[in-house]
């Protein structure tokens, strides 16, 4: 699983403290995947940030004297970070400032930017290494899963009903509905049987027939069942060479993919 802001907050070894009231945040704000952690005390680090990153700062750009803090300066700073699409801002305390500036907490709350406090005993590099390690673990796990799935599907193809077994194995591995529409535009087989109800099933078959009539290799994404308020994202891919299509493979989004799409 990819690291998120919530993942970092839950790690006792980092001892991070969320300062933004989560009631003021988007429900998915703490669960967005974090690709990287960047640290900067620039007054405007936005040009050097990418969406999803976590930014860490000690607050040098705000000055040492809290009595001369400029509310407009904090507002503009957080506004720029929000525009850059960062996942969260971490403030390192006891380096320049004793505690996190109240004006920064208030500005982050107004712009919906999660703000957490990084204690002096937690080096910024430890936060960055934690995210890097978790992303590496996630990548390794995905590669291992892909190899296992490939092997299982290859073995399924050797069974007596190789095609049916392959679709069943693919469905089980992805945790979703898989269907095959033949060259004549009929649903040849599906896994699990009856796993996709009407009208979604009819919409998938109808779109597959349209793709077959065009006779060209293509892929489509379809929100099936939207007319009855139960949309299911389906990916359709033609099989065979252009001009001699053998059918269309339809695969529904897995539950994990649906959750990722909802968070994005």
C-alpha positions as CSV (number, residue, x, y, z in Angstrom):
1,X,0.0,0.0,0.0
2,X,1.3,3.4,-1.0
3,X,2.1,5.8,1.9
4,X,-0.4,8.5,2.7
5,X,-0.5,11.5,5.1
6,X,-2.5,9.3,7.5
7,X,0.2,6.6,7.3
8,X,2.8,9.1,8.4
9,X,0.6,10.4,11.2
10,X,0.0,6.9,12.6
11,X,3.7,6.1,12.8
12,X,4.9,6.3,16.4
13,X,8.5,6.6,15.4
14,X,7.8,9.9,13.6
15,X,5.7,11.4,16.4
16,X,3.9,13.8,14.0
17,X,0.9,15.8,15.2
18,X,-1.9,16.9,13.0
19,X,-2.7,20.5,13.7
20,X,-5.5,21.0,11.1
21,X,-8.9,20.0,12.4
22,X,-9.8,17.1,10.1
23,X,-13.4,18.3,10.1
24,X,-12.2,21.2,7.9
25,X,-10.4,18.9,5.5
26,X,-11.7,17.1,2.4
27,X,-12.6,13.5,3.5
28,X,-9.9,12.1,1.3
29,X,-7.2,14.6,2.2
30,X,-5.3,12.4,4.6
31,X,-5.6,9.3,2.3
32,X,-4.1,10.6,-0.9
33,X,-0.9,8.7,-1.9
34,X,2.3,10.6,-1.2
35,X,4.9,10.1,-3.9
36,X,7.7,12.1,-2.3
37,X,8.7,14.4,0.6
38,X,10.4,17.7,-0.1
39,X,11.9,20.2,2.4
40,X,12.3,23.9,1.7
41,X,12.3,27.3,3.6
42,X,11.8,29.3,0.4
43,X,9.1,32.0,0.6
44,X,7.6,30.5,-2.6
45,X,8.5,26.8,-3.1
46,X,5.5,26.2,-5.3
47,X,7.5,26.2,-8.6
48,X,9.6,23.3,-7.3
49,X,6.7,21.1,-6.0
50,X,4.6,18.4,-7.7
51,X,1.1,17.5,-6.9
52,X,0.8,15.0,-4.0
53,X,4.1,15.8,-2.4
54,X,4.5,16.6,1.3
55,X,6.5,19.8,2.1
56,X,8.5,20.2,5.2
57,X,9.7,23.5,6.5
58,X,11.3,25.0,9.6
59,X,9.8,28.4,9.0
60,X,12.9,30.5,8.4
61,X,11.0,32.3,5.7
62,X,8.6,33.7,8.3
63,X,11.2,35.2,10.5
64,X,12.1,34.6,14.1
65,X,10.1,37.2,15.9
66,X,6.5,36.0,16.2
67,X,5.5,39.5,17.2
68,X,6.1,40.7,13.7
69,X,4.2,38.0,11.8
70,X,2.4,39.1,8.7
71,X,-1.1,37.4,8.3
72,X,-1.1,38.3,4.6
73,X,2.2,36.6,4.2
74,X,1.1,33.4,5.7
75,X,-2.1,33.5,3.7
76,X,-0.3,34.0,0.4
77,X,2.2,31.2,1.3
78,X,-0.4,28.6,2.0
79,X,-2.5,29.7,-1.0
80,X,0.5,29.0,-3.2
81,X,1.0,25.6,-1.7
82,X,-2.6,24.7,-2.1
83,X,-2.4,25.8,-5.8
84,X,0.6,23.5,-6.2
85,X,-1.5,20.5,-5.0
86,X,0.6,19.4,-2.0
87,X,-0.7,16.6,0.2
88,X,0.3,18.2,3.4
89,X,2.7,20.7,5.1
90,X,4.9,19.7,7.9
91,X,6.4,22.3,10.3
92,X,9.6,21.5,12.2
93,X,9.6,23.1,15.6
94,X,12.3,24.2,18.0
95,X,14.7,25.0,15.1
96,X,13.6,28.6,14.3
97,X,10.3,28.8,16.1
98,X,9.1,27.3,19.4
99,X,5.9,25.7,18.2
100,X,4.0,26.1,14.9
101,X,2.8,29.7,14.1
102,X,-0.9,30.1,14.8
103,X,-1.3,32.2,11.7
104,X,0.0,29.2,9.7
105,X,-2.4,26.9,11.3
106,X,-5.3,29.2,10.6
107,X,-4.2,29.7,6.9
108,X,-3.9,25.9,6.3
109,X,-7.4,25.4,7.8
110,X,-8.9,28.0,5.5
111,X,-7.3,26.5,2.4
112,X,-7.9,22.8,3.4
113,X,-4.2,22.0,3.6
114,X,-3.3,19.3,6.2
115,X,-0.7,20.8,8.5
116,X,1.3,18.6,11.0
117,X,4.0,19.4,13.5
118,X,7.4,17.7,13.3
119,X,9.1,17.5,16.7
120,X,12.7,18.5,17.0
121,X,13.7,14.9,17.6
122,X,12.4,13.8,14.2
123,X,14.8,14.7,11.4
124,X,13.2,15.7,8.1
125,X,15.3,13.0,6.4
126,X,13.6,10.3,8.5
127,X,10.2,11.4,7.2
128,X,11.5,11.4,3.6
129,X,13.2,8.0,4.0
130,X,10.0,6.6,5.5
131,X,8.0,7.6,2.4
132,X,10.7,6.3,0.1
133,X,10.8,3.0,1.9
134,X,7.0,2.5,1.9
135,X,6.8,3.4,-1.8
136,X,9.6,0.9,-2.6
137,X,7.7,-1.8,-0.6
138,X,4.5,-1.0,-2.5
139,X,6.3,-1.3,-5.8
140,X,7.9,-4.6,-4.9
141,X,4.6,-6.0,-3.7
142,X,2.9,-5.0,-7.0
143,X,5.7,-6.6,-9.0
144,X,5.4,-9.8,-7.0
145,X,1.6,-9.8,-7.4
146,X,1.9,-9.3,-11.2
147,X,4.4,-12.2,-11.5
148,X,2.2,-14.5,-9.4
149,X,-0.9,-13.5,-11.4
150,X,0.9,-14.0,-14.7
151,X,1.9,-17.5,-13.6
152,X,-1.5,-18.4,-12.4
153,X,-3.2,-17.2,-15.5
154,X,-0.7,-19.1,-17.7
155,X,-1.4,-22.3,-15.9
156,X,-5.1,-21.7,-16.2
157,X,-4.8,-21.5,-19.9
158,X,-3.5,-25.1,-19.9
159,X,-6.6,-26.5,-18.4
160,X,-9.2,-28.4,-20.5
161,X,-11.4,-25.3,-20.7
162,X,-8.4,-23.0,-21.0
163,X,-10.4,-19.8,-22.0
164,X,-13.0,-20.2,-19.3
165,X,-10.3,-21.0,-16.7
166,X,-8.3,-18.0,-17.8
167,X,-11.2,-15.6,-17.4
168,X,-12.1,-17.2,-14.0
169,X,-8.5,-16.8,-12.8
170,X,-8.3,-13.2,-14.1
171,X,-11.5,-12.4,-12.3
172,X,-10.4,-13.9,-9.1
173,X,-7.0,-12.1,-9.2
174,X,-8.5,-8.7,-9.9
175,X,-11.5,-9.2,-7.7
176,X,-13.9,-8.0,-10.4
177,X,-16.2,-9.1,-13.2
178,X,-14.6,-10.2,-16.5
179,X,-16.5,-10.9,-19.7
180,X,-15.7,-12.0,-23.3
181,X,-17.8,-10.9,-26.2
182,X,-17.2,-13.0,-29.3
183,X,-16.7,-11.8,-32.9
184,X,-20.4,-12.1,-33.5
185,X,-21.2,-9.7,-30.7
186,X,-22.6,-12.2,-28.2
187,X,-21.5,-12.7,-24.6
188,X,-19.4,-15.8,-24.9
189,X,-18.6,-16.3,-21.2
190,X,-18.2,-14.3,-18.0
191,X,-16.7,-14.7,-14.6
192,X,-18.2,-14.8,-12.1
193,X,-21.4,-16.0,-13.9
194,X,-24.1,-13.5,-13.4
195,X,-21.7,-11.1,-11.8
196,X,-22.8,-8.1,-13.9
197,X,-26.5,-7.3,-13.8
198,X,-28.7,-5.4,-16.3
199,X,-28.7,-2.8,-17.6
200,X,-24.9,-2.6,-17.2
201,X,-24.4,-5.9,-18.9
202,X,-26.4,-4.9,-21.9
203,X,-24.5,-1.6,-22.2
204,X,-21.2,-3.4,-22.1
205,X,-22.3,-5.9,-24.8
206,X,-23.7,-3.0,-26.9
207,X,-20.5,-1.0,-26.7
208,X,-18.5,-4.2,-27.6
209,X,-20.7,-4.7,-30.7
210,X,-20.1,-1.1,-31.7
211,X,-16.3,-1.6,-31.5
212,X,-16.5,-4.8,-33.5
213,X,-18.5,-3.1,-36.3
214,X,-15.7,-0.5,-36.6
215,X,-13.3,-3.4,-37.2
216,X,-10.4,-1.5,-35.7
217,X,-8.2,-2.3,-32.7
218,X,-9.4,-0.1,-29.9
219,X,-10.0,0.3,-26.2
220,X,-12.9,2.0,-24.4
221,X,-13.8,3.0,-20.9
222,X,-17.5,2.8,-20.1
223,X,-19.5,3.9,-17.1
224,X,-22.1,1.1,-17.3
225,X,-25.3,1.2,-15.3
226,X,-25.2,5.0,-14.8
227,X,-28.8,5.3,-15.9
228,X,-30.0,3.5,-12.7
229,X,-27.7,5.2,-10.4
230,X,-25.2,2.4,-10.0
231,X,-22.3,3.2,-12.4
232,X,-19.6,0.7,-12.8
233,X,-16.4,1.6,-14.7
234,X,-15.6,-1.0,-17.4
235,X,-12.6,-1.2,-19.6
236,X,-13.2,-2.8,-23.0
237,X,-10.3,-4.0,-25.3
238,X,-10.6,-5.5,-28.7
239,X,-8.9,-8.8,-29.4
240,X,-7.2,-9.7,-32.7
241,X,-5.8,-7.7,-35.6
242,X,-7.6,-4.8,-37.2
243,X,-10.0,-6.1,-39.9
244,X,-10.1,-9.5,-38.3
245,X,-11.2,-8.9,-34.7
246,X,-11.8,-12.0,-32.6
247,X,-13.9,-10.4,-29.9
248,X,-13.8,-7.9,-27.0
249,X,-12.5,-8.4,-23.5
250,X,-14.4,-6.4,-20.8
251,X,-13.0,-5.9,-17.3
252,X,-14.6,-4.1,-14.5
253,X,-12.7,-1.9,-12.1
254,X,-11.4,-3.8,-9.0
255,X,-12.7,-2.5,-5.6
256,X,-9.2,-1.0,-4.9
257,X,-9.2,0.8,-8.3
258,X,-12.6,2.2,-7.5
259,X,-11.4,3.6,-4.2
260,X,-8.4,5.1,-5.8
261,X,-10.5,6.9,-8.4
262,X,-12.8,8.2,-5.7
263,X,-9.9,9.7,-3.8
264,X,-8.3,11.3,-6.9
